[in-house]
Amino acid sequence: MNFRAWLYRIAHNIMVDHHRTKKMEISLNAIADQSAAMPDLLERSVNNEKSNQIKDALNHLDDISRQVVMLRFFAEMDHKETAKVLEMSESNVRVIQFRALKKMKGFLGTENE
């Protein structure tokens, strides 16, 4: 197992243990953080709205689907690394990712795009 996947696995286990004892929801506020150097207020507003929509769409996913999407697209892990972190097969990660993105597209109203 490579170091990056091992490190994410440890972080994942710590997070799961914490949430089992605290029963709190995962905060996705970090996703909505925008760069302070945005030149245009309108552009910042549009990006903020998109971030909020993505957060809402992520919140409609089940836990494992949310983890797959966040590891794949926010942590920029490949399928193999994501599979190691979540202790599942690569093909299972691909299926979960496909279904999660389809569900998010439906929620965002971008089914035909």
N, CA, C and O atoms as a GROMACS GRO file, in nm:
protein
  452
    1MET      N    1   0.086  -0.117   0.000
    1MET     CA    2   0.000   0.000   0.000
    1MET      C    3   0.090   0.123   0.000
    1MET      O    4   0.186   0.130   0.076
    2ASN      N    5   0.059   0.219  -0.085
    2ASN     CA    6   0.143   0.338  -0.089
    2ASN      C    7   0.115   0.427   0.032
    2ASN      O    8   0.011   0.414   0.097
    3PHE      N    9   0.208   0.516   0.060
    3PHE     CA   10   0.202   0.599   0.180
    3PHE      C   11   0.078   0.687   0.181
    3PHE      O   12   0.013   0.702   0.285
    4ARG      N   13   0.044   0.746   0.068
    4ARG     CA   14  -0.072   0.836   0.062
    4ARG      C   15  -0.202   0.765   0.096
    4ARG      O   16  -0.284   0.816   0.173
    5ALA      N   17  -0.220   0.646   0.039
    5ALA     CA   18  -0.341   0.568   0.067
    5ALA      C   19  -0.343   0.525   0.213
    5ALA      O   20  -0.449   0.526   0.276
    6TRP      N   21  -0.227   0.486   0.266
    6TRP     CA   22  -0.217   0.446   0.406
    6TRP      C   23  -0.254   0.561   0.497
    6TRP      O   24  -0.328   0.543   0.594
    7LEU      N   25  -0.204   0.680   0.467
    7LEU     CA   26  -0.231   0.799   0.547
    7LEU      C   27  -0.381   0.834   0.543
    7LEU      O   28  -0.439   0.865   0.646
    8TYR      N   29  -0.441   0.830   0.425
    8TYR     CA   30  -0.585   0.856   0.414
    8TYR      C   31  -0.667   0.751   0.488
    8TYR      O   32  -0.771   0.782   0.545
    9ARG      N   33  -0.620   0.625   0.487
    9ARG     CA   34  -0.691   0.519   0.559
    9ARG      C   35  -0.691   0.548   0.708
    9ARG      O   36  -0.793   0.530   0.775
   10ILE      N   37  -0.578   0.592   0.761
   10ILE     CA   38  -0.569   0.626   0.903
   10ILE      C   39  -0.663   0.742   0.934
   10ILE      O   40  -0.738   0.736   1.031
   11ALA      N   41  -0.659   0.848   0.852
   11ALA     CA   42  -0.746   0.963   0.873
   11ALA      C   43  -0.893   0.921   0.864
   11ALA      O   44  -0.976   0.968   0.942
   12HIS      N   45  -0.925   0.834   0.770
   12HIS     CA   46  -1.062   0.786   0.753
   12HIS      C   47  -1.107   0.712   0.879
   12HIS      O   48  -1.218   0.736   0.928
   13ASN      N   49  -1.024   0.624   0.930
   13ASN     CA   50  -1.060   0.548   1.050
   13ASN      C   51  -1.078   0.638   1.171
   13ASN      O   52  -1.170   0.618   1.250
   14ILE      N   53  -0.993   0.737   1.186
   14ILE     CA   54  -1.006   0.832   1.296
   14ILE      C   55  -1.137   0.909   1.284
   14ILE      O   56  -1.208   0.929   1.382
   15MET      N   57  -1.169   0.952   1.161
   15MET     CA   58  -1.293   1.025   1.138
   15MET      C   59  -1.415   0.937   1.169
   15MET      O   60  -1.510   0.984   1.232
   16VAL      N   61  -1.412   0.814   1.127
   16VAL     CA   62  -1.524   0.722   1.152
   16VAL      C   63  -1.540   0.701   1.303
   16VAL      O   64  -1.651   0.705   1.355
   17ASP      N   65  -1.429   0.678   1.372
   17ASP     CA   66  -1.436   0.660   1.518
   17ASP      C   67  -1.494   0.783   1.585
   17ASP      O   68  -1.578   0.772   1.675
   18HIS      N   69  -1.450   0.900   1.543
   18HIS     CA   70  -1.498   1.025   1.601
   18HIS      C   71  -1.648   1.040   1.580
   18HIS      O   72  -1.721   1.075   1.673
   19HIS      N   73  -1.694   1.016   1.458
   19HIS     CA   74  -1.835   1.035   1.427
   19HIS      C   75  -1.924   0.928   1.490
   19HIS      O   76  -2.041   0.952   1.517
   20ARG      N   77  -1.869   0.811   1.513
   20ARG     CA   78  -1.946   0.708   1.583
   20ARG      C   79  -1.975   0.751   1.727
   20ARG      O   80  -2.083   0.726   1.780
   21THR      N   81  -1.876   0.816   1.789
   21THR     CA   82  -1.895   0.855   1.928
   21THR      C   83  -1.970   0.986   1.941
   21THR      O   84  -2.045   1.004   2.037
   22LYS      N   85  -1.952   1.078   1.850
   22LYS     CA   86  -2.014   1.211   1.859
   22LYS      C   87  -2.146   1.221   1.785
   22LYS      O   88  -2.228   1.307   1.817
   23LYS      N   89  -2.169   1.135   1.687
   23LYS     CA   90  -2.292   1.137   1.606
   23LYS      C   91  -2.318   1.275   1.546
   23LYS      O   92  -2.430   1.326   1.548
   24MET      N   93  -2.212   1.335   1.493
   24MET     CA   94  -2.225   1.465   1.429
   24MET      C   95  -2.217   1.447   1.278
   24MET      O   96  -2.160   1.348   1.229
   25GLU      N   97  -2.272   1.541   1.204
   25GLU     CA   98  -2.265   1.536   1.059
   25GLU      C   99  -2.135   1.598   1.011
   25GLU      O  100  -2.078   1.686   1.076
   26ILE      N  101  -2.088   1.550   0.896
   26ILE     CA  102  -1.965   1.603   0.837
   26ILE      C  103  -1.991   1.741   0.783
   26ILE      O  104  -2.087   1.762   0.708
   27SER      N  105  -1.908   1.835   0.819
   27SER     CA  106  -1.921   1.971   0.768
   27SER      C  107  -1.848   1.981   0.635
   27SER      O  108  -1.733   1.939   0.622
   28LEU      N  109  -1.915   2.035   0.538
   28LEU     CA  110  -1.855   2.050   0.406
   28LEU      C  111  -1.821   2.197   0.376
   28LEU      O  112  -1.804   2.235   0.261
   29ASN      N  113  -1.812   2.279   0.481
   29ASN     CA  114  -1.783   2.420   0.462
   29ASN      C  115  -1.650   2.444   0.394
   29ASN      O  116  -1.633   2.542   0.322
   30ALA      N  117  -1.554   2.354   0.415
   30ALA     CA  118  -1.423   2.371   0.353
   30ALA      C  119  -1.433   2.369   0.201
   30ALA      O  120  -1.352   2.431   0.132
   31ILE      N  121  -1.531   2.296   0.150
   31ILE     CA  122  -1.548   2.287   0.004
   31ILE      C  123  -1.588   2.423  -0.053
   31ILE      O  124  -1.549   2.458  -0.164
   32ALA      N  125  -1.665   2.499   0.025
   32ALA     CA  126  -1.718   2.625  -0.024
   32ALA      C  127  -1.619   2.741  -0.013
   32ALA      O  128  -1.648   2.851  -0.060
   33ASP      N  129  -1.502   2.717   0.047
   33ASP     CA  130  -1.405   2.825   0.061
   33ASP      C  131  -1.360   2.873  -0.077
   33ASP      O  132  -1.328   2.794  -0.166
   34GLN      N  133  -1.360   3.003  -0.091
   34GLN     CA  134  -1.319   3.063  -0.218
   34GLN      C  135  -1.188   3.139  -0.200
   34GLN      O  136  -1.155   3.182  -0.089
   35SER      N  137  -1.117   3.154  -0.304
   35SER     CA  138  -0.993   3.230  -0.301
   35SER      C  139  -1.024   3.377  -0.273
   35SER      O  140  -1.123   3.430  -0.323
   36ALA      N  141  -0.939   3.442  -0.194
   36ALA     CA  142  -0.960   3.583  -0.158
   36ALA      C  143  -0.927   3.676  -0.275
   36ALA      O  144  -0.957   3.795  -0.269
   37ALA      N  145  -0.867   3.623  -0.379
   37ALA     CA  146  -0.823   3.707  -0.490
   37ALA      C  147  -0.923   3.712  -0.605
   37ALA      O  148  -0.885   3.745  -0.718
   38MET      N  149  -1.049   3.682  -0.581
   38MET     CA  150  -1.149   3.687  -0.687
   38MET      C  151  -1.168   3.831  -0.732
   38MET      O  152  -1.202   3.916  -0.650
   39PRO      N  153  -1.148   3.859  -0.860
   39PRO     CA  154  -1.152   3.998  -0.905
   39PRO      C  155  -1.293   4.058  -0.916
   39PRO      O  156  -1.310   4.178  -0.899
   40ASP      N  157  -1.390   3.976  -0.942
   40ASP     CA  158  -1.522   4.028  -0.973
   40ASP      C  159  -1.624   3.978  -0.872
   40ASP      O  160  -1.633   3.858  -0.847
   41LEU      N  161  -1.700   4.067  -0.813
   41LEU     CA  162  -1.801   4.030  -0.714
   41LEU      C  163  -1.906   3.938  -0.773
   41LEU      O  164  -1.951   3.844  -0.708
   42LEU      N  165  -1.947   3.964  -0.897
   42LEU     CA  166  -2.045   3.878  -0.963
   42LEU      C  167  -1.990   3.737  -0.980
   42LEU      O  168  -2.060   3.639  -0.956
   43GLU      N  169  -1.865   3.728  -1.022
   43GLU     CA  170  -1.802   3.598  -1.040
   43GLU      C  171  -1.794   3.525  -0.906
   43GLU      O  172  -1.818   3.404  -0.900
   44ARG      N  173  -1.762   3.596  -0.800
   44ARG     CA  174  -1.755   3.536  -0.667
   44ARG      C  175  -1.893   3.486  -0.625
   44ARG      O  176  -1.906   3.378  -0.567
   45SER      N  177  -1.993   3.565  -0.653
   45SER     CA  178  -2.130   3.527  -0.618
   45SER      C  179  -2.173   3.401  -0.693
   45SER      O  180  -2.234   3.311  -0.635
   46VAL      N  181  -2.141   3.395  -0.822
   46VAL     CA  182  -2.176   3.278  -0.904
   46VAL      C  183  -2.102   3.155  -0.852
   46VAL      O  184  -2.161   3.047  -0.839
   47ASN      N  185  -1.974   3.171  -0.824
   47ASN     CA  186  -1.895   3.058  -0.774
   47ASN      C  187  -1.945   3.012  -0.637
   47ASN      O  188  -1.948   2.892  -0.609
   48ASN      N  189  -1.984   3.106  -0.553
   48ASN     CA  190  -2.036   3.072  -0.421
   48ASN      C  191  -2.167   2.995  -0.435
   48ASN      O  192  -2.190   2.897  -0.363
   49GLU      N  193  -2.251   3.039  -0.526
   49GLU     CA  194  -2.378   2.969  -0.550
   49GLU      C  195  -2.353   2.827  -0.600
   49GLU      O  196  -2.419   2.733  -0.557
   50LYS      N  197  -2.256   2.812  -0.692
   50LYS     CA  198  -2.222   2.679  -0.742
   50LYS      C  199  -2.170   2.590  -0.631
   50LYS      O  200  -2.204   2.472  -0.623
   51SER      N  201  -2.086   2.646  -0.544
   51SER     CA  202  -2.033   2.570  -0.432
   51SER      C  203  -2.144   2.524  -0.339
   51SER      O  204  -2.144   2.411  -0.292
   52ASN      N  205  -2.239   2.614  -0.313
   52ASN     CA  206  -2.352   2.577  -0.228
   52ASN      C  207  -2.436   2.467  -0.292
   52ASN      O  208  -2.484   2.377  -0.223
   53GLN      N  209  -2.455   2.475  -0.423
   53GLN     CA  210  -2.531   2.371  -0.492
   53GLN      C  211  -2.458   2.236  -0.486
   53GLN      O  212  -2.521   2.132  -0.467
   54ILE      N  213  -2.326   2.240  -0.501
   54ILE     CA  214  -2.248   2.117  -0.493
   54ILE      C  215  -2.255   2.060  -0.352
   54ILE      O  216  -2.269   1.939  -0.334
   55LYS      N  217  -2.244   2.146  -0.250
   55LYS     CA  218  -2.258   2.102  -0.111
   55LYS      C  219  -2.393   2.036  -0.088
   55LYS      O  220  -2.402   1.930  -0.026
   56ASP      N  221  -2.499   2.100  -0.138
   56ASP     CA  222  -2.633   2.043  -0.124
   56ASP      C  223  -2.644   1.907  -0.192
   56ASP      O  224  -2.702   1.813  -0.138
   57ALA      N  225  -2.587   1.899  -0.312
   57ALA     CA  226  -2.591   1.773  -0.386
   57ALA      C  227  -2.513   1.665  -0.311
   57ALA      O  228  -2.558   1.550  -0.303
   58LEU      N  229  -2.398   1.700  -0.255
   58LEU     CA  230  -2.319   1.605  -0.177
   58LEU      C  231  -2.396   1.558  -0.054
   58LEU      O  232  -2.388   1.441  -0.016
   59ASN      N  233  -2.469   1.648   0.007
   59ASN     CA  234  -2.545   1.613   0.127
   59ASN      C  235  -2.659   1.516   0.096
   59ASN      O  236  -2.710   1.451   0.188
   60HIS      N  237  -2.700   1.506  -0.029
   60HIS     CA  238  -2.806   1.413  -0.067
   60HIS      C  239  -2.753   1.273  -0.095
   60HIS      O  240  -2.830   1.180  -0.119
   61LEU      N  241  -2.621   1.257  -0.093
   61LEU     CA  242  -2.561   1.126  -0.115
   61LEU      C  243  -2.549   1.050   0.016
   61LEU      O  244  -2.544   1.111   0.124
   62ASP      N  245  -2.545   0.918   0.007
   62ASP     CA  246  -2.518   0.838   0.127
   62ASP      C  247  -2.369   0.855   0.162
   62ASP      O  248  -2.291   0.907   0.082
   63ASP      N  249  -2.332   0.811   0.281
   63ASP     CA  250  -2.196   0.834   0.332
   63ASP      C  251  -2.087   0.778   0.241
   63ASP      O  252  -1.989   0.847   0.213
   64ILE      N  253  -2.102   0.655   0.196
   64ILE     CA  254  -1.997   0.594   0.115
   64ILE      C  255  -1.984   0.664  -0.020
   64ILE      O  256  -1.872   0.682  -0.069
   65SER      N  257  -2.095   0.702  -0.080
   65SER     CA  258  -2.090   0.774  -0.208
   65SER      C  259  -2.023   0.910  -0.190
   65SER      O  260  -1.943   0.951  -0.273
   66ARG      N  261  -2.055   0.978  -0.081
   66ARG     CA  262  -1.994   1.108  -0.051
   66ARG      C  263  -1.842   1.092  -0.033
   66ARG      O  264  -1.765   1.174  -0.083
   67GLN      N  265  -1.801   0.987   0.038
   67GLN     CA  266  -1.659   0.964   0.059
   67GLN      C  267  -1.587   0.937  -0.072
   67GLN      O  268  -1.478   0.988  -0.096
   68VAL      N  269  -1.648   0.856  -0.158
   68VAL     CA  270  -1.588   0.825  -0.288
   68VAL      C  271  -1.570   0.954  -0.369
   68VAL      O  272  -1.463   0.979  -0.423
   69VAL      N  273  -1.675   1.034  -0.378
   69VAL     CA  274  -1.668   1.158  -0.456
   69VAL      C  275  -1.563   1.252  -0.398
   69VAL      O  276  -1.486   1.312  -0.473
   70MET      N  277  -1.560   1.266  -0.267
   70MET     CA  278  -1.465   1.359  -0.206
   70MET      C  279  -1.321   1.312  -0.223
   70MET      O  280  -1.232   1.393  -0.250
   71LEU      N  281  -1.296   1.182  -0.208
   71LEU     CA  282  -1.161   1.130  -0.228
   71LEU      C  283  -1.118   1.142  -0.373
   71LEU      O  284  -1.004   1.177  -0.402
   72ARG      N  285  -1.210   1.114  -0.465
   72ARG     CA  286  -1.176   1.117  -0.607
   72ARG      C  287  -1.153   1.259  -0.658
   72ARG      O  288  -1.057   1.283  -0.731
   73PHE      N  289  -1.241   1.353  -0.620
   73PHE     CA  290  -1.236   1.483  -0.683
   73PHE      C  291  -1.177   1.594  -0.596
   73PHE      O  292  -1.120   1.690  -0.650
   74PHE      N  293  -1.189   1.583  -0.466
   74PHE     CA  294  -1.133   1.687  -0.380
   74PHE      C  295  -0.994   1.649  -0.332
   74PHE      O  296  -0.906   1.735  -0.324
   75ALA      N  297  -0.973   1.521  -0.298
   75ALA     CA  298  -0.840   1.474  -0.259
   75ALA      C  299  -0.759   1.432  -0.380
   75ALA      O  300  -0.640   1.403  -0.368
   76GLU      N  301  -0.823   1.427  -0.497
   76GLU     CA  302  -0.760   1.394  -0.625
   76GLU      C  303  -0.690   1.259  -0.624
   76GLU      O  304  -0.580   1.243  -0.678
   77MET      N  305  -0.755   1.161  -0.562
   77MET     CA  306  -0.702   1.025  -0.562
   77MET      C  307  -0.754   0.951  -0.685
   77MET      O  308  -0.862   0.981  -0.736
   78ASP      N  309  -0.675   0.856  -0.733
   78ASP     CA  310  -0.723   0.775  -0.844
   78ASP      C  311  -0.810   0.661  -0.788
   78ASP      O  312  -0.826   0.648  -0.667
   79HIS      N  313  -0.866   0.581  -0.878
   79HIS     CA  314  -0.957   0.474  -0.835
   79HIS      C  315  -0.887   0.374  -0.743
   79HIS      O  316  -0.946   0.328  -0.645
   80LYS      N  317  -0.763   0.342  -0.775
   80LYS     CA  318  -0.689   0.243  -0.697
   80LYS      C  319  -0.665   0.293  -0.554
   80LYS      O  320  -0.686   0.219  -0.458
   81GLU      N  321  -0.621   0.418  -0.540
   81GLU     CA  322  -0.597   0.475  -0.407
   81GLU      C  323  -0.727   0.484  -0.326
   81GLU      O  324  -0.730   0.452  -0.208
   82THR      N  325  -0.834   0.527  -0.392
   82THR     CA  326  -0.963   0.538  -0.326
   82THR      C  327  -1.009   0.401  -0.278
   82THR      O  328  -1.061   0.388  -0.167
   83ALA      N  329  -0.990   0.299  -0.361
   83ALA     CA  330  -1.029   0.163  -0.324
   83ALA      C  331  -0.951   0.115  -0.202
   83ALA      O  332  -1.008   0.052  -0.112
   84LYS      N  333  -0.822   0.146  -0.197
   84LYS     CA  334  -0.742   0.105  -0.081
   84LYS      C  335  -0.788   0.176   0.046
   84LYS      O  336  -0.799   0.113   0.152
   85VAL      N  337  -0.814   0.305   0.035
   85VAL     CA  338  -0.856   0.381   0.153
   85VAL      C  339  -0.988   0.329   0.206
   85VAL      O  340  -1.005   0.315   0.328
   86LEU      N  341  -1.081   0.300   0.118
   86LEU     CA  342  -1.215   0.258   0.159
   86LEU      C  343  -1.228   0.106   0.172
   86LEU      O  344  -1.335   0.055   0.205
   87GLU      N  345  -1.118   0.035   0.146
   87GLU     CA  346  -1.114  -0.111   0.156
   87GLU      C  347  -1.224  -0.177   0.073
   87GLU      O  348  -1.304  -0.255   0.123
   88MET      N  349  -1.224  -0.143  -0.056
   88MET     CA  350  -1.318  -0.204  -0.150
   88MET      C  351  -1.246  -0.220  -0.284
   88MET      O  352  -1.134  -0.172  -0.302
   89SER      N  353  -1.310  -0.287  -0.376
   89SER     CA  354  -1.248  -0.310  -0.507
   89SER      C  355  -1.254  -0.183  -0.592
   89SER      O  356  -1.340  -0.096  -0.572
   90GLU      N  357  -1.163  -0.175  -0.688
   90GLU     CA  358  -1.162  -0.060  -0.779
   90GLU      C  359  -1.292  -0.054  -0.858
   90GLU      O  360  -1.347   0.055  -0.880
   91SER      N  361  -1.342  -0.169  -0.901
   91SER     CA  362  -1.466  -0.169  -0.980
   91SER      C  363  -1.583  -0.119  -0.895
   91SER      O  364  -1.672  -0.052  -0.947
   92ASN      N  365  -1.584  -0.152  -0.767
   92ASN     CA  366  -1.690  -0.103  -0.680
   92ASN      C  367  -1.681   0.049  -0.665
   92ASN      O  368  -1.783   0.117  -0.664
   93VAL      N  369  -1.559   0.101  -0.653
   93VAL     CA  370  -1.540   0.246  -0.645
   93VAL      C  371  -1.593   0.313  -0.772
   93VAL      O  372  -1.660   0.416  -0.765
   94ARG      N  373  -1.564   0.254  -0.887
   94ARG     CA  374  -1.610   0.310  -1.014
   94ARG      C  375  -1.764   0.311  -1.022
   94ARG      O  376  -1.823   0.409  -1.068
   95VAL      N  377  -1.827   0.203  -0.979
   95VAL     CA  378  -1.973   0.196  -0.983
   95VAL      C  379  -2.034   0.298  -0.888
   95VAL      O  380  -2.128   0.369  -0.924
   96ILE      N  381  -1.981   0.305  -0.766
   96ILE     CA  382  -2.033   0.401  -0.668
   96ILE      C  383  -2.015   0.544  -0.719
   96ILE      O  384  -2.105   0.627  -0.705
   97GLN      N  385  -1.898   0.572  -0.779
   97GLN     CA  386  -1.873   0.705  -0.833
   97GLN      C  387  -1.971   0.738  -0.945
   97GLN      O  388  -2.027   0.848  -0.948
   98PHE      N  389  -1.992   0.645  -1.036
   98PHE     CA  390  -2.084   0.666  -1.147
   98PHE      C  391  -2.224   0.698  -1.097
   98PHE      O  392  -2.288   0.793  -1.142
   99ARG      N  393  -2.272   0.617  -1.002
   99ARG     CA  394  -2.408   0.636  -0.949
   99ARG      C  395  -2.419   0.767  -0.870
   99ARG      O  396  -2.520   0.836  -0.878
  100ALA      N  397  -2.314   0.800  -0.794
  100ALA     CA  398  -2.316   0.924  -0.715
  100ALA      C  399  -2.319   1.046  -0.807
  100ALA      O  400  -2.395   1.139  -0.783
  101LEU      N  401  -2.236   1.045  -0.911
  101LEU     CA  402  -2.234   1.159  -1.004
  101LEU      C  403  -2.367   1.171  -1.078
  101LEU      O  404  -2.414   1.282  -1.103
  102LYS      N  405  -2.426   1.058  -1.113
  102LYS     CA  406  -2.556   1.060  -1.180
  102LYS      C  407  -2.662   1.120  -1.088
  102LYS      O  408  -2.745   1.200  -1.131
  103LYS      N  409  -2.659   1.080  -0.961
  103LYS     CA  410  -2.754   1.134  -0.864
  103LYS      C  411  -2.732   1.283  -0.843
  103LYS      O  412  -2.828   1.360  -0.834
  104MET      N  413  -2.605   1.326  -0.836
  104MET     CA  414  -2.574   1.468  -0.818
  104MET      C  415  -2.620   1.548  -0.940
  104MET      O  416  -2.674   1.658  -0.925
  105LYS      N  417  -2.598   1.494  -1.059
  105LYS     CA  418  -2.642   1.564  -1.181
  105LYS      C  419  -2.793   1.581  -1.181
  105LYS      O  420  -2.844   1.687  -1.218
  106GLY      N  421  -2.864   1.477  -1.139
  106GLY     CA  422  -3.009   1.486  -1.131
  106GLY      C  423  -3.053   1.592  -1.031
  106GLY      O  424  -3.146   1.667  -1.057
  107PHE      N  425  -2.987   1.598  -0.918
  107PHE     CA  426  -3.021   1.696  -0.816
  107PHE      C  427  -2.989   1.837  -0.864
  107PHE      O  428  -3.063   1.931  -0.836
  108LEU      N  429  -2.876   1.852  -0.936
  108LEU     CA  430  -2.834   1.984  -0.984
  108LEU      C  431  -2.911   2.027  -1.110
  108LEU      O  432  -2.902   2.142  -1.151
  109GLY      N  433  -2.985   1.935  -1.170
  109GLY     CA  434  -3.061   1.968  -1.289
  109GLY      C  435  -2.974   1.977  -1.413
  109GLY      O  436  -3.006   2.050  -1.506
  110THR      N  437  -2.864   1.902  -1.414
  110THR     CA  438  -2.773   1.902  -1.530
  110THR      C  439  -2.768   1.766  -1.596
  110THR      O  440  -2.664   1.726  -1.647
  111GLU      N  441  -2.879   1.696  -1.597
  111GLU     CA  442  -2.886   1.561  -1.651
  111GLU      C  443  -2.850   1.558  -1.799
  111GLU      O  444  -2.788   1.461  -1.843
  112ASN      N  445  -2.884   1.660  -1.876
  112ASN     CA  446  -2.859   1.659  -2.020
  112ASN      C  447  -2.727   1.723  -2.058
  112ASN      O  448  -2.694   1.727  -2.176
  113GLU      N  449  -2.651   1.773  -1.963
  113GLU     CA  450  -2.525   1.842  -1.996
  113GLU      C  451  -2.410   1.746  -1.999
  113GLU      O  452  -2.297   1.787  -2.025
   0.00000   0.00000   0.00000
